[in-house]
Every structure is written in C-alpha cells, then in structure tokens.
Amino acid sequence: MLVTLLVVTLKVLRMVIVVAVIVVVGCGIGAWVSMSKVLPDTRHLGDYRPHQTTKLYARDGELLGEIYAENREIVPLSRVPKNMRDATIAIEDERFHKHIGADPKGILRAVYANYRSHDLSQGGSTITEQLAKNIYLTRQKTVHRRLQQMLLALQIERQYSKDEILEFYLNEVCYGHNCFGVQAAAKYYFGKPVEDLTLAEAALLAGIPRMPTYYSPYDNPKAASRRRNLVLSKMVEQGLITWDEGERGKREEPQLVDPKRHRSKARFRAPYFTSYALKELVDRYGVDLVYKGGLRVTTTLSLPMAQKAYAITRKALASYRSMHVSQCALVCLDPNTGEILTLLGGRDWNDRDAGEFNRATQAHRQPGSSFKPYVYATALESGYGPNSAIVDGPVSYPDGDKIWRPRNYDGRFRGTVTLRTALAWSINIPAVKLNVAVGPKKVVAYAHRLGIHSELAAVKSLALGSAVVTLLEHTSAYGAFAAGGIRAEPTTILAVRDANGITLDQHVPQRSVVLKSNTAAMITDMLIYAVEHGTGGRAKIPGVKVAGKTGTTSESRDVWFMGYTPNLVTGVWCGNDDNSPMRGRGVAGGTLCGPIWKEFTEFATKRYGGKGKFVEVDIQAVKAPPVDESKATETEGQPAWVEICMESGMRAGPGCPSVQRRELPPGAAIPAACTVHGSSAGAANRGAPEGGGERGSTDEDRPSAETVTVTVCTQSGRIATPYCPLTKVVTIRADLAPRATCGMHAGSSGATTTRPSPQLSPPAPSPTTAPLTSPIAPAAPKPKPPAAARDEGSPAVATPGAANRPE
C-alpha cells in the first residue's frame, strides 16, 4: 500500500514539474516574441550619433550651460592597434569571439570571480550587450531592461560581424572627462592618436570604461594603475601577450598630458559652481545619461548672488595685491535645506595656469582659529557652558624629546576668562586646554558629525586648526550651528527632468541631528558675541544678527571668515595656491575676509531674505563646572611652566601685579594659588581683558571676615620662618590668610618647621593645595581689544599632526 502511494505521488510530482516547465518556457517564448516586436531596429546602428543635449539652469531659470558628448572622433578599427583591441576584450569580454551576443557562462564566471576577489573587477555583460545598452536603453537596473539588452545583442550579432561590433563599441564607450571613443581618449590622456599607443597606455585606457570617474588617472592615479595591471595580467592569462611584456607594461610610468592644457570646450556661466554641479549630476545618473540623455536640470544657484560674489572678490583681490594675496574662494548655502546658492572657486576660471582648480571643493587648507567652534561645541556637549571659567596662562606639553608651549598671538596672558570671552577674542591657550580636557578624539568625532569629511589628526594642536579642510565642508558644518544643531547635506541640484519632461528627481533636504539644539544656540550666542565684541567686528551688518569666526594660520598662509545669519551661512577664504605667506600687518581673517563676507552677505540677505531668528537659549541659566585644567597643564616626566606672583611667591592669579614665568622640575608640586591678591586689581597690567558682560569677583562677593597681618614668604606664599630669605608683611582677611608655615626654607638639618603664627588671630582654615582652577572661578572681566585685531597665534613648536602650525 505504501509503495503504491509513493508511486502515485511521484507521478503527480512529475506532471507538476512538466506543466511548470511548459508554462515557464511558454511565457519566455511569449515575452521573447512580444518584446522582439518593440525592439529598436539595429540595422541602422552604423548611422548612430549622440543627439540629445543636457541643459543646466539656475534656480531662476537662467541657462547656465549645455552638456553633450562632442569630444568624439570616429576611427575605423584598422587604426586601432591590436594591443588596444586585445586589452579591451581581455577585461570586458574574454569570450567575445565565441558567444553569440549573450554569454550565460561569462555571467556565471564573472559572479564567481568577483565573489572570490571580493571585488567588482569583472562584469557579466558582453561587449555587444554594453553596446546595445549604451545606444538604445537606459541604465535602469531591471529584469525587463536586462532581457531587452540580451535580445538586442543577439539581433546585433546576427546583422554585424565581430569586427564591426568592436569598432562600434570602441567609438561609443566613455573614457571619462567627456571623452567618448578611443581616439578622443588617446589624445586627451596621452596627446597622441590611438595608433601610437603603447601596450601600457592601451591597458590603462581599456580599464577606464567600467568606472570612468574612479579609474581616471588624473583623479585617482593609484586606482587607475591597479586597474591597468589587472588588464595586463588578464592579457597574459589569455595568451594575448607574454609574461615579460606584461611585467614591462606594469613598470612603465604613463606620460599623461598636463591637465592644465585641457581647456573646457563648454562655456558655462558661474563655471566653478556649474562644473561642481555637473560632477554631482554624473555621480547620481552616470556619464551616459548626463551627456546623452537630454536632461533638464534646475540647480540651486542664485545667479545674481554668484555674479555679486565674483565682483566683490575681484575688487578685493585688486586692493590686496600689495599684500601678496592672489586667490579667494566663497561658498554660500542655505543651512536649513543644504542648497548651495553660490560657489566661487577662485579668481578666474579662464586663468591659464590653474583657473579650473576649484578652491572651494578641491583645496584642502588649514582653517586656523575658524576651527575652534568645533572644539567649543564639543566642550558644551560635554557639560561646560559659555560662562565656564578657564585660565589663559602658560602651558606646556611633551612632544617626543621636546616640549610644545602654545602661545597666544600677542604673547599676552589674560588670566581667568570665560569660554565666551576666549572664543570671542580667539585666545589660543584656552582652546588648547579645552581640546585636551575633552579629548582630541572626541573633537574629531564631533567635527565629522558636523560635516567635516577630511581626515583629522587627534592631536593637541587640532584646536588651533592644524588639520586641513575644504571651504565647502567647513561652510556646511557651520550651517549646523545656524540651523539649531541640524545639518542639511549640501547639494547643487533642485530638480531633474528627462528629455520628455518627466521629473526624475526633486530635491528633498537630507537633514540629520548632529548637536543638541541648546548647544547650537550657545555656540551661536558666543559667535554673535565674537562679531559684536571680538575679532569679527568687520563683519557687523546693521540690523542683521550675525554670528561668525575669524581664522588666520601660520605666517598668514590662509585667512578665513566663517559666518551666518538665520537663513544663510557663508565662508570666505583668501590665500595663494603655492601656500606662500601673505604680507603686511593687516593680513588676518577679520581684515581680509571679513569685509568680503560683509558686503556679500548684505546683498545676499536682501536677495534671498534676511528674516528669521536664531534658536534662543538662556545662557545665564546654563550651569557648568569650570574647566578641569589638570590635564591641560601637567606633563608626564617633563617640566611644567607656571606663572609665579613675585610678591607672594605663589601661583599667580588675575590680580597679581608682578608676575614671573618659571619652569618646575619633573615631579615638582604645582604651587598653590596666590592668596595675597584676591581681587582683580592689577590685572590690567598683565593684559587681562576688561569686562565681558559678566561681573568680576570683588570683595563684596565674598563673606566678610576679620583682617589680620601676617609675614609671608614671598617664594612659598606660606607663613615665613626665620630661614626665609625674602619676606613681606601683608594685611589680609583672615579667611584668605595662610596657616601653614613655609617648608621650602629650613635650618641646616633641612627639617621643615610648622608652627602657629602669633600674628594670626583667629586662625584661618587650612588652604589645601589649590587646583589649577578654583572650584568657583571668578567671572571674566570685559574683554579689551588686543593691540592688533588678529585672532590666533602660536608660533611655538607644533605637536605631531600640525603640518603648518597655526599662529
């Protein structure tokens, strides 16, 4: 019974399988016949020429430029050298002469090879299929399109010989940089006709079409070299060349044409912006669709703003000529949407030497103190506040067998200041201390979250802008502050329609939360303060709230102004392509870039809209601990530098009138804070800023106590003994007077004497060794502008990672 049931089951299963096969085959044949009726006529393939032009428009509808595949020169296969033909077949379709248009075996082989190599070096499409796709089909990846491609390839193979198909392909395929066809590519890259290509040059060209942008020897020479070597290895493997020929080809250095000789045949309006928009378009849709698809692209560019930016920067560079300033770049975008409204990459696109080099997107330059807001944002996210106190005083760090001692630009120390004051006046040492306190790795992480894509070294000098960034990413990152902690991905594309007017893409802002809104609001408040009371004064615009930060690097090689209003964020950079220093006392981010930024933003706010409000926060309500400077002042096994009050012998404070900088030996205890000069009197003699909108610490702020007279050792700051060489009698409040006697100066035995002082009545509480910052640090007085309005400066020895140390 069981056997009979099993036999019946097998018969039923067999019938089901047969029916399924018949259905599948029938459907396949039906689809084949149906699709064959609507396939393009391939009999006129030889007459094919690109004919659709892509047009780019500004946001107001003004035509910016046209893109089309004009860099093409048709050549017969007889002019293409055998090495070029063999290299193309070896890497693209090694079974080209064996298949009938489609090659299932080749697809399986490519899938397996890519799996083994964890790469996409091999594709499954035949040369004939690629030809059919490029000419007749879209790049849409669907089963329907793939089936059409195969059918067209079979049809082409029936109507044309292999040599004809290869000739069509070599004249059609894109080799990058607007080069279509092997003849145009040979002239573009090597300055010679295709018949003169060497084996190595042919292999390099054959490897480009798979990913023209990635394998470009100009844009990615290492990837292009690896791809060329793969082509040569494939040719050896297939017996097309010998092993020795392949090795010689791999050792050959390609003699590329100097890219400066390539002058664009297209004439764009706002060429720096339009060329960058074209790159974004190609990255989205591929070379073929952009150059042959007849797209209609509406960009984010405001043409009037672009023209104004060009006029302002040209005028400014003319006036800066005596200062040896040759280039300027400007980027303006909407921080809420990421739309790039203006992108100016240099003085002149048509400059013979380096006009087409885009300094807004391609130049990686040191940002100087314009990087500091990222450090302060990290600190605010870590619990500090704008009113947290930090000491602007000497500090040293081990740097291998040396000591790095960052300094402020003007060489002055301002004592205890708030974070807001330190950022407003771009004081270097507080920024370095903050960077060390929160950790350089954490600062790097936050900078990347905000939109800095360039590689950043987690070093102490990072706070002074020792890394390199591009103007576009720097401007975009500042946009997160303007938008309340939300970053919008920058873009140049508003909308894309195909040749039939069908919308392919409509811009939707890609936004992400990168900071707490309260943190962004505090940074904005601090940067508004920097413009209204600090180094950014030249960027003030009457009636418009402006937040901004200056930046100047070592020897004035780069100057910046980065600023924003609620609706616009703009970055300006000035410098020289050869990184040579600019000259003159007035060379600084505020003095050179500030006026450019102001004039442009005044126009832009009227054109684009200046209304809107920043996210507000009650700064006074933000409670935060003072900055822990223990990590920022002590060194491991290295001497530490401290300021000593010459009257009390203790560590100097903001009220000490006479100060000397001394080096402590390794392991020595840091002296206690001066208790003789409790008020801020005399601070002005030491260059402390005056007033910062915050009340200084006064006697009225402290609890009342009895005044006592005590003899103090001027070196230790404690009660003097008979052995102390220098003493001073001071009258001081009992709660501030020292109780312990001096231990630095003892008798011949070296014993330390500790005894009550007969002058102290009543005894004051014991002042234990004070930390570098008192738990309740005095608020900073109002800032007094430095003699020179430049913002940053530390010409000391740079820490590792500072390629060009910032001032």
C-alpha positions in Angstrom: 0.0 0.0 0.0 2.8 2.4 0.9 4.7 1.6 -2.3 1.6 2.3 -4.4 1.1 5.7 -2.6 4.7 6.6 -3.3 4.5 5.8 -7.0 1.3 7.9 -7.4 3.0 10.8 -5.6 6.0 10.7 -7.9 3.8 10.6 -11.0 1.8 13.7 -9.7 5.1 15.5 -8.9 6.4 14.7 -12.4 3.3 16.1 -14.0 3.5 19.3 -12.0 7.2 19.8 -13.0 6.4 19.2 -16.7 3.5 21.7 -16.5 5.7 24.2 -14.8 8.4 23.9 -17.4 5.9 24.3 -20.2 4.4 27.4 -18.6 7.8 28.9 -18.0 9.1 28.2 -21.5 5.8 29.4 -23.0 6.0 32.6 -21.0 9.6 33.1 -22.0 8.8 32.5 -25.7 5.8 34.8 -25.5 7.8 37.5 -23.8 10.6 37.0 -26.4 8.2 37.3 -29.3 6.3 40.2 -27.7 9.5 42.1 -26.9 11.1 41.4 -30.2 8.3 43.3 -31.9 9.1 46.6 -30.0 12.8 46.4 -30.0 14.7 49.2 -31.9 15.8 48.5 -35.4 19.5 47.7 -35.2 20.1 47.7 -38.9 21.0 51.4 -38.8 23.5 51.1 -36.0 26.3 52.4 -38.1 24.4 55.7 -38.5 24.1 56.3 -34.8 25.3 59.6 -33.4 24.7 61.2 -30.0 22.0 63.8 -30.4 20.4 64.8 -27.0 21.8 67.7 -25.0 21.6 68.1 -21.3 20.9 71.7 -20.1 21.6 73.2 -16.7 19.6 76.2 -15.3 20.0 78.5 -12.3 17.2 78.5 -9.8 15.5 81.4 -11.5 15.5 79.7 -14.9 18.6 81.3 -16.4 20.6 78.9 -18.7 24.0 78.1 -17.2 25.3 75.7 -19.8 24.8 72.7 -22.1 26.4 69.3 -21.8 26.8 67.0 -24.7 29.1 64.3 -26.0 31.1 66.4 -28.5 34.6 65.1 -27.7 34.4 62.2 -30.1 36.3 61.3 -33.2 35.2 58.2 -35.1 38.1 56.0 -36.3 38.0 52.7 -38.2 39.0 49.6 -36.5 42.0 49.3 -38.7 43.6 52.4 -37.0 43.1 50.8 -33.5 46.3 48.9 -32.6 46.0 45.2 -31.8 47.0 45.8 -28.2 44.1 48.2 -27.7 41.6 45.7 -29.1 43.0 42.8 -27.2 43.2 44.8 -23.9 39.5 45.8 -24.3 38.4 42.2 -25.0 40.5 40.8 -22.2 39.0 42.9 -19.5 35.5 43.4 -20.8 34.5 40.2 -22.6 37.1 37.5 -22.9 34.7 35.2 -24.8 33.8 37.9 -27.3 34.8 35.8 -30.3 32.9 32.7 -29.0 29.5 33.8 -27.9 26.5 34.9 -30.0 25.8 38.2 -28.2 24.8 37.0 -24.7 27.0 34.7 -22.6 25.5 32.9 -19.6 28.7 31.2 -19.0 30.5 34.5 -18.8 27.9 35.8 -16.3 28.5 32.9 -14.0 32.3 33.2 -14.4 32.2 36.9 -13.5 29.9 36.4 -10.5 32.3 33.7 -9.2 35.4 35.7 -9.9 34.0 38.8 -8.1 33.0 36.6 -5.2 36.5 35.2 -4.9 38.2 38.5 -5.1 35.6 40.5 -3.1 35.7 43.0 -5.9 33.6 44.1 -8.9 36.5 43.9 -11.4 34.6 41.7 -13.8 31.2 42.3 -15.3 28.7 39.8 -16.8 27.6 41.9 -19.8 29.2 41.2 -23.2 30.7 43.9 -25.3 27.7 43.6 -27.6 25.3 43.9 -24.7 27.1 47.0 -23.5 26.9 48.5 -27.0 23.1 47.8 -27.1 22.6 49.3 -23.7 24.6 52.5 -24.4 22.8 53.2 -27.6 19.3 52.0 -27.1 18.5 51.6 -23.5 18.6 53.4 -20.1 20.8 52.5 -17.2 17.8 51.3 -15.2 18.6 48.0 -13.5 15.6 45.8 -14.0 15.0 42.3 -15.3 13.0 43.8 -18.2 15.9 46.0 -19.3 18.3 43.2 -19.0 16.2 40.9 -21.2 15.9 43.7 -23.8 19.6 44.1 -23.7 20.2 40.4 -24.4 17.7 40.4 -27.2 19.2 43.4 -28.8 22.7 41.9 -28.5 21.5 38.7 -30.3 20.0 40.8 -33.0 23.1 42.9 -33.5 25.3 39.8 -33.6 23.1 38.4 -36.5 23.4 41.7 -38.5 27.1 42.7 -37.9 30.5 41.0 -37.8 32.6 40.9 -34.6 35.0 43.5 -36.0 32.1 45.8 -36.8 30.7 45.4 -33.3 34.1 46.0 -31.7 34.5 49.1 -33.9 31.1 50.5 -32.8 32.0 49.8 -29.2 35.4 51.5 -29.3 34.0 54.6 -30.8 31.0 54.7 -28.5 32.3 54.0 -25.0 33.0 56.7 -22.4 36.6 57.0 -21.1 35.9 59.8 -18.6 36.5 63.6 -18.7 33.9 63.9 -21.6 36.0 61.7 -23.8 33.8 59.3 -25.9 35.6 56.9 -28.1 39.2 55.6 -28.0 40.6 58.2 -30.3 39.4 61.1 -28.1 40.7 59.3 -25.0 44.1 58.7 -26.5 44.5 62.4 -27.4 43.1 63.6 -24.1 45.3 61.5 -21.8 48.4 61.0 -23.9 48.4 63.6 -26.5 48.7 61.1 -29.4 46.5 59.3 -31.9 45.2 55.9 -31.0 47.5 54.1 -33.4 50.6 55.3 -31.4 49.5 53.9 -28.0 52.0 51.7 -26.2 50.9 48.5 -24.5 50.8 50.1 -21.1 48.8 53.1 -22.4 46.3 50.8 -24.2 45.8 48.7 -21.0 45.2 51.9 -18.9 42.6 53.1 -21.4 40.9 49.7 -21.6 40.4 49.7 -17.8 38.6 53.1 -17.6 35.1 52.5 -19.1 34.0 50.2 -16.2 34.0 53.3 -13.8 35.3 56.4 -15.7 35.4 58.7 -12.7 37.0 56.3 -10.3 39.6 54.9 -12.7 40.6 58.3 -14.1 44.5 58.6 -14.0 44.0 62.3 -13.1 41.5 61.9 -10.3 42.6 58.5 -8.9 46.1 57.5 -10.2 46.5 54.6 -7.8 43.2 53.0 -8.7 44.0 53.6 -12.4 47.4 51.9 -12.0 45.9 48.9 -10.3 43.2 48.6 -13.0 45.9 48.8 -15.7 47.9 46.0 -14.1 44.8 43.8 -13.9 44.2 44.3 -17.6 47.8 43.3 -18.3 47.5 40.2 -16.1 44.3 39.2 -17.9 46.1 39.6 -21.3 48.9 37.3 -20.1 46.4 34.8 -18.7 44.6 34.6 -22.1 47.8 34.3 -24.0 47.5 37.7 -25.8 50.9 38.9 -24.6 53.9 37.2 -22.9 54.7 37.4 -19.2 57.7 39.6 -19.9 55.6 42.1 -21.9 53.1 42.3 -19.1 55.7 43.0 -16.5 57.3 45.7 -18.6 53.9 47.3 -19.1 53.3 47.3 -15.3 56.6 49.0 -14.7 56.0 51.7 -17.3 55.1 55.1 -16.0 52.3 56.7 -18.0 53.3 60.0 -19.6 50.0 61.9 -19.1 49.2 65.2 -20.7 49.4 68.1 -18.1 45.8 68.6 -17.0 46.3 72.4 -17.2 46.4 72.0 -21.0 42.8 70.8 -21.1 40.6 73.7 -21.7 36.8 73.1 -21.4 35.0 73.3 -24.7 31.8 74.1 -22.9 31.2 77.7 -21.8 29.4 77.8 -18.5 28.0 80.7 -16.6 29.2 80.6 -13.0 31.7 77.9 -14.1 33.0 76.9 -10.7 29.5 76.1 -9.5 28.3 74.6 -12.8 31.3 72.2 -13.1 30.8 71.1 -9.5 27.0 70.6 -10.2 28.0 68.5 -13.2 30.1 66.3 -11.1 27.2 65.7 -8.6 24.9 65.0 -11.6 27.3 62.4 -13.0 27.6 60.8 -9.6 23.8 60.4 -9.4 23.0 59.4 -13.0 26.1 58.2 -14.7 28.1 59.6 -17.5 25.9 58.2 -20.3 22.6 59.7 -19.2 24.1 63.1 -18.3 26.0 63.5 -21.6 23.5 61.8 -23.9 20.2 61.8 -22.1 18.9 65.3 -22.8 18.2 66.1 -19.1 16.8 69.4 -17.9 18.5 70.2 -14.6 17.4 73.1 -12.3 20.3 73.9 -9.9 20.3 75.7 -6.6 22.4 78.6 -7.9 21.3 82.2 -7.5 22.9 83.8 -10.5 22.7 87.4 -9.1 24.4 86.2 -5.9 27.1 84.4 -7.9 27.8 87.5 -10.0 28.0 89.7 -6.9 30.4 87.3 -5.3 32.6 87.4 -8.3 32.6 91.2 -8.5 33.3 91.6 -4.7 36.2 89.1 -4.7 37.8 90.6 -7.8 37.6 94.1 -6.3 39.1 92.9 -3.0 41.9 90.9 -4.6 42.9 94.0 -6.6 43.1 96.0 -3.4 45.0 93.2 -1.6 47.7 93.0 -4.4 50.4 94.7 -2.2 49.8 92.0 0.5 50.6 89.2 -1.9 47.1 87.8 -2.0 46.3 86.0 -5.3 43.2 83.9 -4.7 39.9 84.0 -3.0 37.0 81.5 -2.7 33.5 81.9 -1.4 30.6 79.5 -0.6 27.1 80.4 0.5 24.4 77.9 1.2 21.0 77.7 3.0 21.7 76.0 6.3 18.1 74.7 6.5 18.0 72.9 3.2 21.6 72.4 2.2 21.1 74.3 -1.1 24.3 75.8 -2.4 23.4 79.3 -3.5 26.8 80.4 -4.6 30.1 78.6 -5.0 33.1 80.6 -6.3 36.3 78.6 -6.5 38.9 81.2 -7.5 39.8 84.4 -9.1 39.4 83.4 -12.7 38.2 80.2 -14.3 40.0 81.0 -17.5 43.3 81.5 -15.8 46.0 79.8 -17.9 47.8 78.1 -15.0 45.2 76.9 -12.6 41.8 78.5 -13.4 39.7 75.4 -13.4 41.1 74.3 -10.0 38.2 74.7 -7.6 39.5 76.1 -4.3 36.1 75.8 -2.7 35.9 72.0 -3.2 39.4 70.7 -4.1 41.8 72.8 -2.0 42.5 71.4 1.5 43.8 74.3 3.6 44.4 74.8 7.3 41.4 76.6 8.9 43.3 78.2 11.8 41.1 79.5 14.6 37.9 79.2 12.5 38.2 75.5 13.6 37.7 76.5 17.3 33.9 76.4 17.3 34.1 72.6 16.9 36.2 72.4 20.0 33.9 74.6 22.0 30.8 72.8 20.7 32.4 69.5 22.0 33.0 71.1 25.3 29.4 72.4 25.6 28.1 68.9 24.7 30.4 67.6 27.5 28.8 69.8 30.2 30.6 73.1 30.0 28.9 76.4 29.5 29.7 79.8 27.9 30.3 81.2 31.3 32.7 78.4 32.5 36.0 79.8 33.6 39.3 78.9 32.2 42.8 80.3 32.9 44.7 81.8 30.0 48.2 81.2 31.2 51.3 79.3 30.3 51.1 75.6 29.5 53.4 73.0 28.1 53.1 69.5 26.7 55.6 66.8 25.9 56.2 66.3 22.2 58.7 63.5 21.9 62.0 64.8 23.2 60.8 68.3 23.0 58.2 70.5 24.8 55.4 72.2 23.0 54.4 75.5 24.5 51.5 77.0 22.7 51.2 80.8 22.9 48.7 83.5 22.1 49.3 85.6 19.1 50.1 88.7 21.0 52.2 86.9 23.6 49.9 88.0 26.5 48.1 86.0 29.2 44.7 87.3 30.3 44.3 85.2 33.4 40.8 83.8 34.2 38.4 84.3 31.3 35.1 82.7 30.3 34.7 80.4 27.4 32.7 83.1 25.6 35.4 85.7 26.0 38.1 83.2 25.0 36.3 82.3 21.8 35.3 85.9 21.0 38.9 87.1 21.2 40.2 83.8 19.7 42.6 83.2 22.5 44.7 80.1 21.7 45.6 78.7 25.1 42.0 78.2 26.4 41.2 76.4 23.1 44.1 74.1 23.5 43.2 73.4 27.2 39.6 72.7 26.2 40.8 70.3 23.4 42.9 68.4 25.9 40.2 68.4 28.6 37.5 66.9 26.4 39.9 64.8 24.4 41.1 65.4 20.7 39.4 62.2 19.6 36.1 63.5 20.8 36.6 66.8 19.0 37.4 64.9 15.8 34.2 62.9 16.1 32.1 66.0 16.6 33.7 67.8 13.6 33.0 64.8 11.4 29.4 64.7 12.7 29.0 68.4 11.8 30.1 67.7 8.2 33.9 67.8 8.0 34.8 64.9 5.7 38.5 65.5 5.6 40.8 63.3 7.7 41.6 65.0 11.0 44.5 64.0 13.3 43.5 63.8 17.0 46.4 66.0 18.3 46.6 68.9 20.8 47.2 71.4 18.0 43.9 70.5 16.4 42.3 73.3 18.4 44.4 75.8 16.5 43.4 74.5 13.1 46.4 72.3 12.3 44.3 69.9 10.2 43.1 70.7 6.6 39.6 71.1 5.4 37.8 72.3 2.2 35.8 75.6 2.2 32.6 73.8 1.2 32.7 71.2 4.1 33.7 73.9 6.5 30.8 76.1 5.5 28.3 73.2 5.6 29.5 72.3 9.1 28.9 75.9 10.3 25.4 75.5 8.9 24.6 73.1 11.6 25.1 75.8 14.2 22.8 78.2 12.3 20.1 75.5 11.9 19.9 74.7 15.6 22.0 71.5 15.6 20.5 70.0 12.4 22.8 69.6 9.4 21.5 69.5 5.9 23.6 67.7 3.3 24.8 70.3 0.7 23.6 69.9 -2.9 23.6 71.8 -6.2 20.5 70.0 -7.7 16.9 71.2 -7.2 15.1 69.2 -9.9 15.9 66.9 -12.8 13.6 66.1 -15.8 14.3 63.8 -18.7 14.0 64.6 -22.3 10.3 64.1 -22.3 9.7 66.4 -19.4 9.1 63.6 -16.8 10.5 64.5 -13.4 13.3 62.2 -12.3 14.3 63.9 -9.1 13.0 66.7 -6.9 15.3 67.9 -4.0 14.2 66.9 -0.5 16.6 68.1 2.2 18.7 65.3 3.7 18.8 66.5 7.3 20.2 64.9 10.4 20.6 66.0 14.1 24.2 66.4 14.9 24.1 68.7 18.0 21.7 69.4 20.8 19.7 72.5 19.9 20.8 74.1 23.1 24.5 73.5 22.2 24.0 75.1 18.8 22.2 78.0 20.4 25.1 78.6 22.8 27.7 78.4 20.0 25.6 80.9 18.0 25.4 83.3 21.0 29.1 83.0 21.5 29.8 83.7 17.8 27.4 86.7 17.8 29.5 88.0 20.7 32.6 87.4 18.7 31.3 89.7 15.9 29.8 92.4 18.2 32.7 92.5 20.8 35.6 90.3 19.4 37.7 89.7 16.4 34.8 89.6 13.9 33.9 93.2 14.2 34.5 93.9 10.5 31.6 91.6 9.6 28.9 93.6 11.5 25.8 94.3 9.5 23.4 97.0 10.8 20.0 95.5 11.6 21.1 91.9 11.0 22.2 89.4 13.6 25.5 87.9 12.5 27.4 85.1 14.1 31.0 84.5 12.9 34.6 83.4 13.4 37.9 84.5 12.0 40.8 82.3 11.2 44.5 83.1 10.4 47.2 80.4 10.0 51.0 80.3 10.4 52.8 83.1 8.6 49.4 84.2 7.2 49.3 81.5 4.6 45.5 81.1 5.0 42.9 83.6 6.2 39.2 82.8 6.7 35.9 84.3 7.8 33.1 81.8 8.5 29.7 83.4 9.5 26.0 83.0 9.3 22.6 84.6 9.7 19.5 82.5 10.4 18.9 81.8 6.7 22.4 82.0 5.1 25.8 80.6 6.0 28.8 81.9 4.1 32.5 81.0 4.2 35.3 83.1 2.7 39.0 82.1 2.2 41.9 84.0 0.9 45.4 82.8 0.2 47.8 81.6 -2.5 47.9 78.3 -4.4 51.5 77.8 -3.7 50.9 78.2 0.0 53.2 81.2 0.2 52.6 83.7 3.0 50.7 86.8 2.6 52.4 90.0 3.7 51.5 93.0 5.8 50.4 93.8 9.3 46.8 93.9 8.2 46.7 90.3 6.9 44.2 88.4 9.0 40.9 86.7 8.7 38.9 89.6 10.1 40.7 92.3 8.0 40.8 90.5 4.6 37.9 88.1 4.6 35.6 90.0 7.0 34.8 92.9 4.6 34.2 90.5 1.7 31.9 88.4 3.8 30.0 91.5 5.0 29.5 93.1 1.5 28.3 89.8 0.0 26.0 89.0 2.9 24.4 92.4 2.8 23.5 91.8 -0.8 22.5 88.1 -0.2 20.2 88.9 2.7 18.3 91.4 0.5 18.2 89.0 -2.4 17.5 85.7 -0.6 15.8 87.0 2.6 17.3 88.1 5.9 14.3 87.5 8.1 14.3 84.8 10.7 15.6 84.2 14.2 18.2 82.1 15.7 17.3 79.4 18.2 17.5 81.2 21.6 18.8 79.8 24.9 19.1 81.4 28.4 22.9 81.4 28.6 22.9 82.6 32.2 20.7 79.5 33.2 23.3 77.1 31.8 25.2 75.8 34.9 28.5 74.1 34.1 31.7 73.3 36.0 34.9 75.2 35.4 37.2 73.5 33.0 39.4 70.9 34.6 42.9 72.1 33.6 44.8 69.4 35.5 45.2 67.5 32.2 45.9 70.7 30.3 48.9 71.9 32.4 50.7 69.0 33.9 53.1 66.9 31.9 54.4 63.3 32.4 58.0 63.3 33.4 58.5 66.8 31.8 59.0 70.2 33.3 55.9 72.3 33.7 55.7 76.1 33.3 53.8 78.2 35.8 53.4 81.9 36.5 54.6 83.0 39.9 53.4 86.1 41.8 56.6 88.0 42.6 55.1 89.4 45.8 53.6 86.2 47.3 55.7 83.5 45.7 52.5 81.6 44.9 50.9 80.7 41.6 49.8 84.0 40.0 46.2 84.9 39.6 44.5 87.6 37.6 45.0 90.2 40.4 48.8 89.7 40.8 50.6 92.9 39.6 54.1 91.5 39.2 54.5 88.0 37.6 57.4 85.8 36.5 57.2 82.7 34.4 59.1 79.8 35.9 59.8 76.2 34.9 59.2 73.5 37.6 61.4 70.4 37.6 59.7 67.0 36.8 57.6 65.7 39.6 57.5 69.1 41.5 54.2 70.1 43.1 52.5 73.0 41.4 52.3 76.0 43.9 49.1 76.9 45.5 47.1 79.8 44.0 48.1 83.3 45.3 46.1 84.3 48.4 47.6 87.8 48.7 46.0 89.4 45.7 42.4 88.2 45.9 40.8 90.9 43.7 41.3 91.6 40.1 43.2 94.8 40.8 46.3 95.0 38.7 45.0 92.6 36.1 45.1 95.3 33.5 48.9 95.5 33.9 49.1 91.9 32.8 46.9 92.3 29.7 43.7 90.8 31.1 40.6 91.7 29.1 38.3 94.2 30.7 34.7 93.3 31.1 32.9 90.6 29.2 29.4 91.4 30.1 29.9 89.5 33.3 30.6 90.7 36.8 34.1 90.3 38.1 34.9 88.8 41.6 35.0 91.6 44.2 35.3 91.8 47.9 31.6 92.3 48.1 31.0 88.9 46.6 32.9 87.2 49.5 31.8 86.6 53.0 33.1 89.2 55.5 36.0 88.2 57.8 38.4 89.7 60.2 41.5 91.4 58.8 44.9 90.1 60.0 48.5 91.0 59.5 50.9 88.2 58.6 54.5 87.8 57.5 54.6 85.7 54.3 57.5 84.0 52.5 57.4 85.6 49.0 58.6 82.3 47.5 56.3 79.7 49.1 53.4 82.0 49.9 53.2 80.5 53.4 53.9 81.9 56.8 57.5 82.9 56.9 60.1 81.2 59.2 63.5 82.7 60.3 65.1 80.9 57.4 63.1 82.5 54.6 65.3 84.9 52.6 62.6 87.1 51.3 59.5 88.0 53.3 56.7 90.5 53.2 54.3 91.8 55.8 50.8 91.9 54.4 47.4 92.7 55.8 44.8 90.3 54.6 41.4 88.9 55.5 41.7 86.0 58.0 39.7 83.6 55.8 42.3 84.1 53.0 45.4 84.1 55.1 47.8 81.1 55.0 48.0 78.9 58.1 50.8 76.5 57.3 54.4 77.7 57.7 57.0 77.7 54.9 58.6 74.3 54.2 60.9 75.5 51.5 63.4 77.2 53.8 64.5 75.2 56.9 67.6 75.1 59.1 70.9 73.4 58.4 69.3 70.0 59.1 66.7 70.6 56.3 63.9 70.0 58.7 60.5 71.5 57.9 59.1 73.8 60.5 55.4 74.0 61.1 54.1 76.2 63.9 51.1 78.5 64.6 51.7 82.1 63.7 51.5 84.6 66.6 50.1 87.2 64.2 47.1 85.1 63.2 44.1 85.6 65.3 41.7 83.9 64.8 43.3 81.0 62.8 42.2 80.7 59.2 41.1 77.4 57.7 43.9 75.4 56.2 44.3 76.2 52.5 45.0 72.8 50.9 47.0 72.8 47.7 44.7 74.5 45.3 43.9 73.0 41.9 44.8 74.9 38.8 41.3 76.3 38.6 39.4 77.1 41.7 36.1 75.2 42.0 34.4 78.6 41.9 36.5 80.6 39.4 36.0 84.3 39.2 34.0 85.5 36.2 35.9 87.2 33.5 36.0 91.0 33.2 35.0 92.7 29.9 37.5 92.0 27.0 39.8 94.7 25.9 40.7 94.5 22.2 44.3 93.4 21.7 46.7 95.9 20.1 46.3 94.1 16.8 42.9 92.7 15.8 44.4 89.4 14.6 42.9 86.4 16.3 45.2 83.4 16.6 48.8 82.7 17.1 51.1 80.2 18.5 54.5 80.2 16.7 55.7 77.6 19.2 56.8 74.1 18.4 53.9 72.2 16.8 52.6 68.9 18.1 52.6 65.9 15.8 50.0 66.4 13.1 50.5 70.1 12.6 51.9 70.2 9.1 51.9 74.0 9.1 51.5 75.2 12.6 48.8 77.8 13.1 49.7 81.1 14.6 
